[in-house]
Amino acid sequence: MVSLIKDKRELRRMGKGLLFISPWLIGYLLFMAYPLLSSLYYSFTSYDVISPAHWVGLQNYIKILSSDTVFYQAIRNTLYFTIVSVVFGTIVSFAIALLLNKIRYFASIFRTVVFLPSVLPAVAGTILFVWVLNPSYGIVNAFLRLLHIPAPAWFSDPHWSIPGLVLMSAWTAGPWVIIYLSALQGLPEDVYEAAELDGCKPWTALFRITIPLLSPVIFFNVIMSVIGGLQTFTQGFIAGGLDGAPAGSLLFYGMYIYEQAFAFFNMGYASALAWILFIVTAICTAFVSRMLGRYTYYEN
């Protein structure tokens, strides 16, 4: 009898809890679960929005993997950008966090300046960087000419277009810098004091103490950066247009999905591309997790 009363109380509590989160559940089912399952279904169909969907089985996936050369170009560009931007962005954001951690005067001002570019809308930031990296009158090339260094053509040269976007992604690394900075400020001081008494140099302490202690934070930032890099769209679209100029070097995977869906109205084909991106993202995430997991240390 007592257990029955307890069960009824638990059911009432659960019912109240579900009632309170029902707006979120309804929103999730309508705007997340339903589109997700719908895209999975449409990936096996030929669907142009106007006509009813026609079931074609694995035909979309076979066409993508066997004869779609643009698919391989888009995924190659996306992987190249992701690898370079993650490596470069991680090093830059971690280095800036180390510098900010040493600043004692006007620290809040410097942190605000570092974080501000990430608040700027992606479209405005990309347009700004297209101007900054303009090969004729851009600030960067003007500075390089003063130093008598050959100035790249940046977004006019297929070999320099992605490095230009990598610079822009590092410029907006404020959130990662703040995460690293907060983690650095939470490190135990007694560990560094003991290492200093043992004659440990700052450079040795960085690689033997700081980086191992921050390895879970580095792991998190790298994983999130990889996922974000694979979904790059706005920067490439603004800098190179829908065709990814110059010479398709800025044609990213997300842009190709957008082109198939909203330019050609091949919704079934675009859905298949989206699910392949999901699989690629899962594989890349698992690979990075396995590679970095062995160097990640957690406190007991």
PyMOL commands that set and color helices and strands:
alter all, ss='L'
color gray80, all
select helices_A, chain A and resi 2-42+59-67+69-102+107-119+122-132+139-146+154-156+161-171+174-185+189-197+202-213+215-230+234-240+253-263+267-293
alter helices_A, ss='H'
color red, helices_A
select strands_A, chain A and resi 45-46+54-55
alter strands_A, ss='S'
color yellow, strands_A
deselect
rebuild
show_as cartoon
